[in-house]
């Protein structure tokens, strides 16, 4: 199993250069090189319905960070 090389890694500061969230800056939370996706803190907020459970006693609608294609982010120095 070979590793896929990417220009960003977890913890890097990046700027979104394409899409609806163009211009936003944030920290890379995770990289999925096989799918070519990164998750940027505050980069692409999504609403997700969460069922009530022990972990989430209130349930309801939560805001999570969604994935962005790796070609749509630029690493900042």
N, C-alpha and C positions, 0 to 999 in steps of 0.2 A: 504494500500500500504506500504510494508516494504522496508527499504533501504538495498542495497547490500553493504557489507563491502569490502573495497579495501585497499591495503597496501600503496597507494600513494594518494595524494590529490593535488588540485590546489596550485601552488606556491612551491612545493617540487623540490629539485634538484635530478635528476635521471640520470642513465647511461643506454644506450641500450645494452642488453646482447645477442641479437640474431638478425639474418637477415642481410641484405645488409649494414645497417648503424650501425653495431656492434661497440661498443666503444665510440660512440658519447655521449656527455653529454649536458644536457640542463634543462630548467625550464619547469615544467608541466603547460600548458596553460589551459587545460580543461580535465575533466574525464567524460566518459560516462560508468557508472558502469553496466547499463543494457546490453550494447553491449560488455562490457569488453574491451574498447578502451581508450587510452589516446592520447593527442596531445602534443608533446614535441617541444619546440622552437628550430628550426633548426634540428630536429631529422630526419624527412623524407620529404624533399622538393619535392613538386609536381608542375608541370606546369598546369595552368588552363587558358583556353581561356575566356576572359571577353568581353561581348558585350558593345558597346558604350551606355552610359546613362548619366543622370544628375550626378549621384554619381561617375561614372567613365567616364569622358568626353573623355579620350584618348582611352579607350578600350585596346585591345591587349592581350598579354600573361603575366600573373602574376604568381609569385611563392608563393605558400601557404604551410603551414605545414600540412602533412597528418597524419591520425591516425595510432597508433601502438597498437598491442594487449598488454593488461596490464601485461601478463605473461612475456613479452620480455623486461621489464624495471626493474631496480634495484634501490631502493631508496638509496641515498648517505647520510651519516651522516652530 
